[in-house]
Amino acid sequence: MDRDTPADFTPRFAGSDRLKGRICFVSGGSSGIGRAVARLYAREGAKVAITWHSDEDEADEAAAEIRDEGGEVLVLKLDASDRADCFRAIRDTVQHFGALDVLVCNAGIQRSETDVTKIDEAWVRQIFATNVHGYLWLVQAALEHMRRGSAIVFTTSVNAYRGHRMLVDYSATKGAELALLRSLAANLTDRGIRVNGVAPGPIWTPLIGETMPADDVAQFGQDVPMGRPGQPNEVAPAFLFLACEDSSYVTGQVIHPNGGIPVNG
């Protein structure tokens, strides 16, 4: 793949109102997988809050796409590593829309490093604060507002299961997210709130070109059985299934859109 090849965020099929009237919050919804998820949710009838961290113009583009789908959207800046900011974003969402039905924890960071001894303490604190603590803070903030029948969906990764030689720290955070979602699923069952996850394989998002060496970008996704990276709009339907009533008997589980990589669990 070439760094300039655009990702595809466009839903591939007509909506069927599977999220009609639902209020959905998608952290990191301005880019990558989150952008495709938010757009699909809007096509399925949801009102959507999306968050951004570094690129407001990209967030505005994502919001325009959601409006084109007929959806109502709230755009929020969020530092997912900051507990107070997570609570503020959820509070702003509920104040704007009046409720919260679906929480998608998706915002995350990564960078490549082949030498594990060069992973410094400040970065480890930052990546865990964003990728793991941020998920927990959003859940804590959302639970005050979520009702029986609500759903929580985590973006974890195939690297939580198999690791990655250049993403040691990132893989560790994704493993922590996996354990967190399984524990939350057990904890929240009595409240009627389902918690599940999606573990994508190599998906072509802007983050790939921004964080990986050029040679790795060129070969990205070619080592999976399907021989190519996936697109964000090929992952988003898994998030739709886990957010809507189609998955009413599913909790504590993970869907694996990964191009054919065998995983256990």
ABEGO torsion letter per residue (X at the ends): XBAABBBBABBABBBAGAABGBBBBBBGAABEAAAAAAAAAAAAGBBBBBBBAABAAAAAAAAAAAAAAGBBBBBBBBBAABAAAAAAAAAAAAAAAGBBABBBBABBBBBBBABAAABBAAAAAAAAAAAAAAAAAAAAAAAAABBBGBBBBBBBBAAAAAEBAABAAAAAAAAAAAAAAAAAAAAAAAAGBBBBBBBBBBBBBAAAAAABBAAAAAABGAABAAGBBBBAAAAAAAAAAAABAAAAABBGBBBBBAGGBBBBX
